[in-house]
Amino acid sequence: EAMAMGRPVIAAHACVEALVAEPEREILAATVADDYTRCVDRLLHNPAQARAIGMAGRQRVLSSYTWAAHMAVFDRHLAGCPEPQTETAA
């Protein structure tokens, strides 16, 4: 939700790996407390970078995680399916 609202996100490496998001551009990854501290400090001291990461994350959510994005994948799969056979009355 934070990414969808354009907020910069710091998440555990394992979580970042599960997302379709580009680390360091759309989301920040951390492993231990010191990593989180460094990321927070970096964002607080560089508001322009914080805004850029937040907005890039938002764009990622809009392009990859909306209903429309998920349905587009589903539609592509359906497009490859054969047309159903209809029975004709004899």
N, C-alpha and C positions, 0 to 999 in steps of 0.2 A: 504494500500500500504506500509506503514511503516513496518508493521509486515512482509510482504512478502520480504522486503529488509533486514530483520534481525535487525531492529532497535527496541529498547525497546519502548513500547507504554504505555502511561498513558491516560486513558479514564474515562469518567463519569461512575459511577456504573451502571446506566441504560443501557449504551452501552455495558459494559462488560457482563451484564446479558443476553444480546441478542446474544452474541457470543458463539461459542463452543470453549472456551479457559479457561484455568485454571488460575484463579487470583493468583497473587504472583509468579507464575512460568512462565507463557507465556505472561502475561499482568498485568499491575498495574491499580487499580481502585481508583478513588478519587471522593469526593462529593463537597467539598468546596475548596476555594482558598488555605487555609492552607494545605489541603491534597495534592494538586498538588505540592505545594512548598516542602513539606516533601519528596514526591516521586522523584522530580527532584534532590533535594539535595542528597538523598540516592544514586541515580544512578551516579551522578557526583563524589561522594566520594567513590564509589565502582565500578570501571570500569569492573571488572570481573563479578560482578553480572549483570551489564547492558548488557554485551555481552551475558551472559547465558540467560537472559530473552529475549533478541532480537533473539537469535538463536532458543530458544524453541518456540517463537511466529512464527518464520518462518516455523519451522517444522509443527506447527499446521495449518498454511495456506496451506502448501503443502499437508497435509493429509486430510484436511476438505473443502477447498475452491477452489480447482482447477477444471477445466472442468472435468478432469479424475475422481476426487472424486465425483462430482455431477452426472456424468454419471454412475458411479458404483452403486449409490443408485437407479437410474432409471433402470439400467439393472436388479438389484435384484427384482424390482417390476415387470418388464416384464417377468422375469423367472417364476413368479407365475401365469401368465395368461395362460388360455387354448390356445391351438393351434387353429388358425382359420380353419373353416370348408371350404373345397373346394367343389364346385359342379362338378359333373361328367356329361359328355354329355350322353344322353340316346340313 
